[in-house]
């Protein structure tokens, strides 16, 4: 855990940044382009707090430019994530359906199944209607 005062110095040495920040005016886009640039290129960003705390456009830009190792988002600014969101096509990203914290029951099994299915080209379970590649 790092305080806001120490955050900028700590980012340069961060391998995995896990954000559990609450949403609100003081935390909106707390992880912005400037802070993303301070992370090493191999770093991963994980957000299980609130979607509003990450500047998604800046994150997509950093991922697609190869300035980050990857990201995993369980929360997004708009949920469900719109079909035209650039997050769907960002490099090295895993998107989960707001299932962190043990809710809903069985979510970890669903995520494990879908990750395995992605790796083998098998059908995914519980796809969000309108998401790229989703079937009804």
ABEGO torsion letter per residue (X at the ends): XBBAAAAAAAAAABABBBBABBBEAAABGABBAAAAAABBAABBBBBABBAAABBAAAAAAAAAAGABAEBBBABBABOBBBAABAAAABBGBBBBBGABGGOBBGAAAAAAAAAAAAAAGBBBBGBBBGBBGBBX
